[in-house]
Amino acid sequence: MLKLRDGIIELYKKVATSIPSDVEEALKNAYSNETSYLAKESLNIVLQNIKIARTGLRPICQDTGFPVFYAKVPKGLSHKLIKEVIIDATQIATKKIPLRPNAVDTVSEQNTGDNVGEHFPLIYMEETEEQSLTVDLMLKGGGCENLGQTYKLPASLSVESCSVIAKEENLTLNAERNNAITVLAERDFEGVRRCVLDAVFKAQGRGCPPYTIGIAIGGAKDQVAFLSKKQLMRRISDIHSNAAIAEFENKILNNINNLGIGTAGLGGITTAIGVKIATAHRHPASYFVDVSFSCWANRRGRLIW
Amino acid sequence: MVSESRVRSQESGVRRLNTPLSKEDALSLIVGDMVLINGLIVTGRDKVHKFLIHEMPDKKDIPFDLEGGIIYHCGPIIKKVDDAYKLIAAGPTTSMRVEMYEAGVIKAYGIRGIIGKGGMGEKTLQAMKEYGCVYLHTASGAAAYLTDRITAVTDGWKVEEFGMPEAMWLLKVEDFPAIVTMDAYGNSLHRDVEKISIEKLRQMWQNE
């Protein structure tokens, strides 16, 4: 178990200090395509930052995140034991790398100092038929985590801007107040599309775009939150096995990039580099849509043991 | 608007700022200006802002001089080596979370500059106009890059009480890069981008 512990410490180090190759590739493409001066300059700094962090083995971002583990455990291996090893590795990695201590007690408001606390790190485990243990780690930044939204369809969506006055009214859009625009989201993919655009518009540049967006559609509130975040673990190049969903992912990505929010929210043509959707069967009464955001620094990695 | 300010920034080049800032310094900057900050700045995020507004500590009870100062929305990683602080990483955090406090902080403590990411709202923009202060957007998530522009962690306040990310740290910076995205004349690049995006949203909500 000592070797597993050291493996997880190394995994922490790799994930905190480097970015997956597919994400870096997508950011390089965004840099090549960008025409807006400020967005291009921001992407240039992002790419330099990735290089500095990787060569110096330094954290990419000072927010080394909320550690989220997804483990696939072979039959017969104790889940409780794996959890203990992860916690042990977390405490050591926090000191050694170092990571920023991010676990704050919500009662006493004290920071535990070692990234270990109540339900912290977040650990999900499932049994696998395979012989080896697979440990996936996501270091999830707080800024982008805060941008996540859950919708219960049908819903009336509304956005407001202090400076925008809706000019005209029609069947789907109407200006309720001087500066609010509302739209209905029904229980279909069009409703889902409207929700995601609502979430990204509200996010603006607050969570370090270009984002990767995870979406889940289904019938249980906790399930969609879990699934939408888990989509952020998929590689950018990963194409959904269901062609209709794969097409829908592309459509939403194009829509998001048409919003003009851009890198760092300073305007530009790349607001997201990937959109990944998961679906789950739903109860007839429920239609949940959950949207998770990752900042450009989508830090994820895998250990096979 | 965006295009005009961009023209100005490219024409005038990069401005060097030295802390503390005077009111004239703040008034000399407009949206789109690129700046390099030199001198001492303090960090402050959620807890510091809540504390400053609710407890209203006297200026003399705060170990750092905030008059004309720059607050950096940042929760750094700092390692204590012997008796000195070593900076590991210090990029910006989302500024909007302290929107409810910032106007009061600018007014009470004479802050002339806010460094952060993502921009702030109308209340802060109004206070910047009223008292003479600017918002300085710095590279989102580029902690490794920005840390190289911070030469020392001089001191810390409320380190034990608030914890490492939430304490107020005094940092010495050299040519720390930022873009003015909100100025003391009521201009905001963030509002301009939002304006463009709400129009796009309206179109895309309307047409499948």
Interface residues (C-beta under 8 A of the other chain):
Chain A: Y37 L38 S42 I45 V46 Q48 N49 I52 A53 G56 R58 P59 I60 C61 Q62 D63 T64 P98 L99 R100 P101 N102 V104 Q110 N111 G113 G141 G142 G143 N146 L157 V159 S161 C162 S163 V164 A166 N170 T172 L173 I181 V183 E190 R193 R194 L197 D198 F201 Q204 G205 R206 G207 C208 P209 N255 N258 L259 G260 I261 G262 T263 A264 G265 L266 G267 C295 W296 A297
Chain B: V2 R6 Q10 C74 G75 P76 I77 K79 I88 A89 A90 G91 T93 T94 M96 R97 K117 G118 G119 G121 E122 H137 A139 S140 G141 A142 A143 A144 Y145 T147 D148 F162 G163 M164 P165 E166 P177 I179 T181 L189 H190 R191 D192 V193 E194 K195 I196 S197 I198 E199 K200 L201 R202 M204 W205 Q206 E208
